[in-house]
Amino acid sequence: MLNSSTGYGFSFKPSNCKFRLLRQADQGYRSDDAYKGGGGTGDGWETHRLETFTLDATDGVTDSKWYHLCVSIQRCNLALKNLKALSAEDMPQRDCRIAEMNVLRAHYFFELQRMFNQIPWFDETMSDSEVAKTPNNVYSREQLLDKIADEIRTAAEVLPETQPQVGRVNKYMANAYLAKVLLYRAYEQDPETHAVVNMNADALNEVADLCEDIRTSTKYDLFENFEDLDLVAKDNGKECIWDIQFSMHDGSASAGRVNWSNLLNTPQGPYNGDGFFLPSQDLINAYQTDDDGLPVFDYQSLPDFAKVTLEGDKSVITNYDHNVDPLSKEQARQALRTETRLECAMEGERFFDLVRWGIAADVMNKYIAKEKASRVYYQGAQFTSGRDEYLPITNNQYKFSGKNYVQNPGYAAF
């Protein structure tokens, strides 16, 4: 769980982390939503390996991601250890702060699990040496997601409905995250092939109940204008259940303690962006609808979509019409998955959705087959089912664990 260049220390310079830390947006490169962009395949070459599914256990980007997530978990553990040593008299907010840390720790574990699948579980009761030697195959995927869900569920019972400070997790934030974790838990996978083998009805029912509770709380609602989601003035607005807070112009390096994913495609300005993480033609094509207002599921057989309708001074791409003849079960599923893709486009969730649904290999290989005709850097790309759903456990982490880790299926042995 350590990084060879930093050992147990937590030092890392934002100005040097451009390609050393796997960002959430980088997961978009692994889907059909985005191209790496930048100045060619050699510009951020390790990220290019994400895009073409040619990663192996020597990769530095994935090693850094594992390390930083584990550091984040350990910081939560340290906070929990110190908080639990206090009494309610010492700190009146003790129980609430413990619950907040539990949700944060669950978040980091969830990110680690859905990227690497086989991960160790460690908490504040363990010493550093115990953590370092904990195997990564003690718990199955489903057992890990159960533990993550339990941690959030317990915290939600303590958290207030409203917090005095913007950004502090409250009960609704926790329950929304719990619903997300349970949605992944519902799709049970074969541990070797990663194929979906069962749908857990109990998990899905809890997801529905949690979402309905949040929807009817009157605390949140949709913006009148979808574009408001991208406006700074609308940060922490009524459509945002949990916004991560960043500072700018605070004396730190670069523009401040900002979301580093914003660096990817901002051409100029305080972020000094680099033209990475660009929307794919496939994503643009997916916005097409037929004459009945339904998504065109076989859009890849059509010419590239290159125009939008102009209304006044705004460009408009139709959201499709829901008031059409009833759909079959399969059509409804396809429509929902398409709407999920378009609604969350470029947010880094697409790849994880494909894996969760059990369709990553089919979708990605169909996408790559078409992309090869116009983008030479996809020539050697192929999504291998039973391997590429998850990232490899790196050689560095294997060594630091005292060789107690096992490799994910499909990758070469350590």
TAMOTA-V641113 format. One record per residue. N is the residue number from 1. RES is the residue in one small letter. SS is DSSP state (2 for helix, 1 for strand, 0 for the rest). BURIAL is I if it has 16 or more other ideal C-beta (glycine too) atoms within 10 Angstrom, else O. Layout:
N/RES/SS/BURIAL + N/RES/SS/BURIAL
//
This chain:
1/m/0/I + 2/l/0/I + 3/n/1/I + 4/s/0/O + 5/s/0/O + 6/t/0/O + 7/g/1/O + 8/y/0/O + 9/g/0/O + 10/f/0/O + 11/s/0/O + 12/f/0/I + 13/k/0/O + 14/p/2/I + 15/s/2/O + 16/n/2/O + 17/c/0/O + 18/k/0/O + 19/f/0/I + 20/r/0/I + 21/l/0/I + 22/l/0/I + 23/r/0/I + 24/q/0/I + 25/a/0/I + 26/d/2/I + 27/q/2/I + 28/g/2/I + 29/y/2/I + 30/r/0/I + 31/s/0/I + 32/d/0/I + 33/d/0/I + 34/a/1/I + 35/y/1/I + 36/k/1/I + 37/g/1/I + 38/g/0/I + 39/g/0/O + 40/g/0/O + 41/t/0/O + 42/g/0/O + 43/d/0/O + 44/g/0/I + 45/w/2/O + 46/e/2/I + 47/t/2/I + 48/h/2/I + 49/r/2/I + 50/l/2/I + 51/e/2/I + 52/t/2/I + 53/f/0/I + 54/t/0/O + 55/l/0/I + 56/d/0/O + 57/a/0/I + 58/t/0/O + 59/d/0/I + 60/g/2/I + 61/v/2/I + 62/t/2/I + 63/d/2/I + 64/s/2/I + 65/k/2/I + 66/w/2/I + 67/y/2/I + 68/h/2/I + 69/l/2/I + 70/c/2/I + 71/v/2/I + 72/s/2/I + 73/i/2/I + 74/q/2/I + 75/r/2/O + 76/c/2/I + 77/n/2/I + 78/l/2/O + 79/a/2/I + 80/l/2/I + 81/k/2/O + 82/n/2/O + 83/l/2/I + 84/k/2/O + 85/a/0/O + 86/l/0/O + 87/s/0/O + 88/a/0/O + 89/e/0/O + 90/d/0/O + 91/m/0/O + 92/p/0/O + 93/q/0/O + 94/r/2/I + 95/d/2/O + 96/c/2/I + 97/r/2/I + 98/i/2/I + 99/a/2/I + 100/e/2/I + 101/m/2/I + 102/n/2/I + 103/v/2/I + 104/l/2/I + 105/r/2/I + 106/a/2/I + 107/h/2/I + 108/y/2/I + 109/f/2/I + 110/f/2/I + 111/e/2/I + 112/l/2/I + 113/q/2/I + 114/r/2/I + 115/m/2/I + 116/f/2/I + 117/n/0/I + 118/q/0/I + 119/i/0/I + 120/p/0/I + 121/w/0/I + 122/f/0/I + 123/d/0/I + 124/e/0/I + 125/t/0/O + 126/m/0/I + 127/s/0/O + 128/d/2/O + 129/s/2/O + 130/e/2/O + 131/v/2/I + 132/a/2/I + 133/k/0/I + 134/t/0/I + 135/p/0/O + 136/n/0/I + 137/n/0/O + 138/v/0/O + 139/y/0/I + 140/s/0/O + 141/r/2/I + 142/e/2/I + 143/q/2/O + 144/l/2/I + 145/l/2/I + 146/d/2/I + 147/k/2/I + 148/i/2/I + 149/a/2/I + 150/d/2/O + 151/e/2/I + 152/i/2/I + 153/r/2/I + 154/t/2/O + 155/a/2/I + 156/a/2/I + 157/e/0/O + 158/v/0/O + 159/l/0/I + 160/p/0/O + 161/e/0/O + 162/t/0/O + 163/q/0/O + 164/p/0/O + 165/q/0/O + 166/v/0/O + 167/g/0/O + 168/r/0/I + 169/v/0/I + 170/n/0/I + 171/k/2/I + 172/y/2/I + 173/m/2/I + 174/a/2/I + 175/n/2/I + 176/a/2/I + 177/y/2/I + 178/l/2/I + 179/a/2/I + 180/k/2/I + 181/v/2/I + 182/l/2/I + 183/l/2/I + 184/y/2/I + 185/r/2/I + 186/a/2/I + 187/y/1/I + 188/e/1/I + 189/q/1/I + 190/d/0/O + 191/p/0/O + 192/e/0/O + 193/t/0/O + 194/h/0/I + 195/a/0/O + 196/v/1/I + 197/v/1/O + 198/n/1/O + 199/m/1/O + 200/n/0/O + 201/a/2/O + 202/d/2/O + 203/a/2/I + 204/l/2/O + 205/n/2/O + 206/e/2/I + 207/v/2/I + 208/a/2/O + 209/d/2/O + 210/l/2/I + 211/c/2/O + 212/e/2/O + 213/d/2/O + 214/i/2/I + 215/r/2/O + 216/t/0/O + 217/s/0/O + 218/t/0/O + 219/k/0/O + 220/y/0/O + 221/d/0/O + 222/l/0/O + 223/f/0/O + 224/e/0/O + 225/n/0/O + 226/f/2/O + 227/e/2/O + 228/d/2/O + 229/l/2/O + 230/d/2/O + 231/l/0/O + 232/v/2/O + 233/a/2/O + 234/k/2/I + 235/d/0/O + 236/n/0/O + 237/g/0/O + 238/k/0/O + 239/e/0/O + 240/c/0/O + 241/i/0/I + 242/w/0/I + 243/d/0/O + 244/i/0/O + 245/q/0/O + 246/f/0/O + 247/s/0/O + 248/m/0/O + 249/h/0/O + 250/d/0/O + 251/g/0/O + 252/s/0/O + 253/a/0/O + 254/s/0/O + 255/a/0/I + 256/g/0/O + 257/r/0/O + 258/v/0/I + 259/n/0/O + 260/w/2/I + 261/s/2/I + 262/n/2/I + 263/l/2/I + 264/l/0/I + 265/n/0/I + 266/t/0/I + 267/p/0/O + 268/q/0/O + 269/g/0/O + 270/p/0/O + 271/y/0/I + 272/n/0/O + 273/g/0/O + 274/d/0/I + 275/g/0/O + 276/f/1/I + 277/f/1/I + 278/l/1/I + 279/p/1/O + 280/s/0/I + 281/q/2/I + 282/d/2/I + 283/l/2/I + 284/i/2/I + 285/n/2/I + 286/a/0/I + 287/y/0/I + 288/q/0/O + 289/t/1/I + 290/d/0/O + 291/d/0/O + 292/d/0/O + 293/g/0/O + 294/l/0/I + 295/p/1/I + 296/v/0/I + 297/f/0/O + 298/d/0/O + 299/y/2/I + 300/q/2/O + 301/s/2/O + 302/l/0/O + 303/p/0/O + 304/d/0/O + 305/f/0/I + 306/a/0/O + 307/k/0/O + 308/v/0/O + 309/t/1/O + 310/l/1/O + 311/e/1/O + 312/g/0/O + 313/d/0/O + 314/k/1/O + 315/s/1/O + 316/v/1/O + 317/i/0/O + 318/t/0/O + 319/n/0/O + 320/y/0/I + 321/d/0/O + 322/h/0/O + 323/n/0/O + 324/v/0/O + 325/d/0/O + 326/p/0/O + 327/l/0/O + 328/s/0/O + 329/k/2/O + 330/e/2/O + 331/q/2/O + 332/a/2/O + 333/r/2/O + 334/q/2/O + 335/a/2/I + 336/l/2/O + 337/r/2/I + 338/t/2/I + 339/e/2/O + 340/t/2/O + 341/r/2/I + 342/l/2/I + 343/e/2/O + 344/c/0/O + 345/a/0/I + 346/m/0/I + 347/e/0/O + 348/g/0/I + 349/e/0/I + 350/r/2/I + 351/f/2/I + 352/f/2/I + 353/d/2/I + 354/l/2/I + 355/v/2/I + 356/r/2/I + 357/w/2/O + 358/g/0/I + 359/i/0/O + 360/a/2/I + 361/a/2/I + 362/d/2/O + 363/v/2/I + 364/m/2/I + 365/n/2/O + 366/k/2/O + 367/y/2/I + 368/i/2/I + 369/a/2/O + 370/k/2/I + 371/e/2/I + 372/k/0/O + 373/a/0/O + 374/s/0/O + 375/r/0/O + 376/v/2/O + 377/y/2/O + 378/y/2/I + 379/q/0/O + 380/g/0/O + 381/a/0/I + 382/q/0/O + 383/f/0/I + 384/t/0/O + 385/s/0/I + 386/g/0/O + 387/r/0/I + 388/d/0/I + 389/e/0/I + 390/y/0/I + 391/l/0/I + 392/p/0/I + 393/i/0/I + 394/t/0/I + 395/n/2/I + 396/n/2/I + 397/q/2/I + 398/y/2/I + 399/k/2/O + 400/f/2/I + 401/s/0/I + 402/g/0/O + 403/k/0/O + 404/n/0/O + 405/y/0/I + 406/v/0/O + 407/q/0/I + 408/n/0/I + 409/p/0/I + 410/g/0/I + 411/y/0/I + 412/a/0/O + 413/a/0/O + 414/f/0/O
//
